[in-house]
Amino acid sequence: MRPKQPEKADHDDLFKARLDQIINMKHELVILAGKIDWAWLDEQIAPYFSEHGRPGEPVRFIIGMFILKHTYALSDEQVWDRWVESPYFQYFTGEEFFQHDLPHERSGMSHWRNRIGETLEMLLAESLRIAHDTGALKKSDLARVTVDTTVQPKNITFPTDAKLLLVAIQKLGKLAKEHDVELRQSYARVAKTAAMMAGRYAHAKQFKRMNGRIKFLRTRLGRVIRDIGRNIEGDEELGAIFAVPLIKARQIRGQKQRQRGRKLYSWHAPETECIAKVEPCVMPLVRVTKAMGA
């Protein structure tokens, strides 16, 4: 449902401090808040909400949080934490009284990104332009860009050696067939069976047999690479077509499980990197607990 406009308090609260009485009204954020046309922003996002359901977060609050995030180069979590501490942040996002607790859901910014999409970038650009014109945002503030992301989904599966070798064999075989490059053998069936058996041996912890199947796949991939190299030798057009696939296939064939340095984890997404997880150490905590007589 379309967010509702927050109503202004018609009287003071005896137990709360008004923000306009405790902050400097000449502060850059206070001036910027008065320059931005919040009603126009509300009209721009209206088509993205229905007339039914639960009302969304207030427009001024969410758009204000995005402006603060980009102006001060903060992450989502940092801007939420700073909002609770800063009366200027609270005034900029439409609060009248100082809030000691966060009255909104932290997931609101993520929901707005998914709902509004590219329109949000347009709204931020217009707001930042106003900030620059009023002097609240300096050119030096735009010299550095902070990218904040927690999860970026990729269409890849867990990169096992057997799976990568199988994909390389299949991709080279398919490319050779498309461009009429005749191979002695494509190894499509035996490679698929070998990769399947390697996964079963790994699940059963029969690692010697698993390594044997991986060696079998690595040998067959080497044969396909050499066969393609012989057939396209001297042909510049085919050489350009197979250049990148052969580079990726050679890298997959040569890399080891525990090697250091750059590795290829996905055929279609070579830019993908793997970040290892470090298990926390719990032994010192156990020893301290025992020493305390727990």
N, C-alpha and C positions, 0 to 999 in steps of 0.2 A: 504494500500500500504506500502511496505517496507520503513522504515525511510531512509532519505537521509543523507549522511555525510555532516556536516556543512563545508563550505569552509573557509579557513583561510584568514584573511585580509592581503593583500599585501602592505598595507600602514597604517600609523597611522591616527587616527581621531583627528582633532584639538579640537573638543568639547567633547571628551570622554577620560577617563583615562585608559591606558592599565593596566591590572591587574598585569602583571609581573614587572611593574615599581613601584607598590605601596604596594606589599606584600613581605614577607620574603620567598625567593625561597628555603630555607632550612626547611620550615614548613613541618610537618608530612603529611598533606594532599597534598601538592605539590609533595613530594617524592612519595607518594602512587599513585597519578595520573599518574606519569611517569612509575611506575612499572606495572600497569594493562594493559593487552593487549586488548584494546578496539576494535580492528579489529576482534579479535577472538570472542568476545562477540557478535559483529554484525553478524558474520557468524552463530552463534548458534541460534539466534532468527529469521534468515531469513526465514525458512520454515513456520513460523506462519503468514506471511504476503503475500498478493497476489501482483501481478504486476500492479494492477489497483486500482483506487480510490485515496482518499486523503492520502498523506504521513503521517506516524505516527510521534510521538515525537522522537527526536534524541536518539539513543541508549545510548550514553554516558551520556546524561542528565538524562534519566529515571533511568538507572542502577546506576548512581552516586547518585541520590536522595535516592534510596533504601539502598545503602551502608551507606550513611550519616545517614539515619533514624535508621538503626540497630546499627551503631557504637556509636551514641550518645544517643540511647534510646529515640527517639523522636516520636511523633505521626505524621500523615500525615500533619495535619495543622501546627504543630510546625516546621517541616522541611521546609515547604513552606515559612513560615514567616521568618525563620532564613536565608533562602537563599537570600532574598532581602537585609538583613543587613550585611551578611558576604561575603567579597571578596574572602575568601578562599573556601567557598562553591561554589561560582560562578566559580572560576578557576577549581575546581575539576570536575565540570560538563561540562567543555569544553568552557566556555565563555572566550573571549579575552579582552573585555572591561567591565568596571563596569556598571551593569545595575541597574537603580533606580526603575524600575518597572518589574514585572514578565512577561516575554515574552511568557510563555507557559501556557497551560490550567491546572488548578489545578486537574481536573479529570483524568489526564493522568496516574497517578499511579494506579488508580482503573481499568482503561481500560486495562492496561498491566497485572494486576493480573488475570483478567478474560480471557485474550487472551492466555497468556503463561502458567499459572497454575504452575505445579510442576517444570517445567524447570526453572522458576525464582528462586526457592529455590536452585537449583544446581548452577546457576550463582552467586548467593549471597554467597554461601558457598565457591566457588573458589575465589571470590574477597576478602572475609574476611580472607581466608587462606593466601593470598598474603599480606594483611594488617598486619596480625600477624607476618609473617616472616620478614617484613620490619620494624617492631616496631611501626607502626602507631596505632595498636590495641593491648592493653594489656589484659592479662588474667583476671584482675580485672574488665575489662569492660564487660566481659561475665558472671559475677557472678549474674547479675540480668537480667531478661527477661521482656520486656514491651510488652504487648498485646494491640494492638490498633484495635478497632472495633466500628463502628458506628451503624450498623444494622446487626443483625444475624437472618435471617428468620427462623421461626419454623412452622411446619405443625400442628398448633393447632388453635382452634376457641376460641371465647370469653368465659371464664370459668364461666358460671352461675351455681348456685347450682343445679337447675333442670337438666341441661345438664350433669353435673358430676355424679349425682345420677343415671340418666338413663344409662349412659355409664357403670357405675359399675354393674348395674343389668344385662345389656346385656353381658358384658364380663364374669361375673361369670356364667351366664346361658350357654353361648357358651362353656366355659371351662368344665363345668359339663357334658354337652352333649358329648364332645369329649372323656371324660374318663369314660363314663357310670356311672356317679354319678346321681342317680335318685332323682329328686326334687319333692316336693309336688305340687309346682306351680312355673313356671318361671317368671310370671308377665310381660312377654315381651310386650303384647298388651296394657294392662292397664297402664304400666309404660310409654310407648311411648305417649299414649293419655294424660296422666297427665302432662308430660313434655311439650307437645305442648300447653295445656291449660294454664300452668304456664307462658309460654312466651306471650300468648295472654292477660292474665290478667295483666301482667307487662306492656305491651304496653298500655293498657287501664287505667293504674294507679289504678287498683282494687287490692291493695296489700293484703288485707285480704284473698281474694280468691286465690291469688297467693301463699301465705304462706300455705294455706290449701293443695294445690296440692304438694308443696314441702314436707310438713309433710307426705302426703300420700306416696310419693316416698321414703322418709327416712324410714318409717315403713316397706315398702315392701323390701327394701334393707336389713334391719335388719333381716327379716324373711329368706331371701335367705342365708345370712351369717350363721345364726344359723342352717339352714337345711343342708348346706354343712358341717358345723362343726360336726354335729351328724353322717353324713354318712361316713366321712373320719376318724372318731375317731379310733385310733388303727392301721391305715394303714400308715406306714412310707413313702411309695412311693407316695401315694396320698397327704400325708401331706406336702412333699417337693414340689410337683407340685403346690399346692394351697396356700403355705405359703405367698409368695409375693403378689398375687392377693388379698388375704384376708386382709393383712395388709393395702393395698391401699384402699380397700373397707371400712374398719373400719375407716380409716382416713377421707375419703370423707363423710361418714355418720356422723361423730362426729364434723366436722369443721363447724364453723358458718361464716356468711358473714363478720362481722366486728371484728373477733377475731384477737389477736396478735400472733406473732410467725409463725412457719413454717406451710405452707398450701400446699395442692396438687392442682395444677391448670390443670393438664393434666394426663390422665391415661397412655398414652404411652410415655410421656416425663415428668417423675416426677421431673427432675432437673430444670424445668422451674420455674422462679421466676417472680413476678410482681413488677414493680417499679411504685409507685403512682406519679401522677403529681400534682404539687403545682401551683395553679392559682396565677398569679401576682396581687399584690395589686395596684389598680389604683386610689383609693380615694385621697391619698396625692397629686398626680399629678393634679387632678381636682381642689383641694382646692388651690394649688399654682397658677394655671391658673386663677382662679377667683380672687385671691388676687391681681394679676398683672393687672386686669382690662380687661381680654380677653373676 
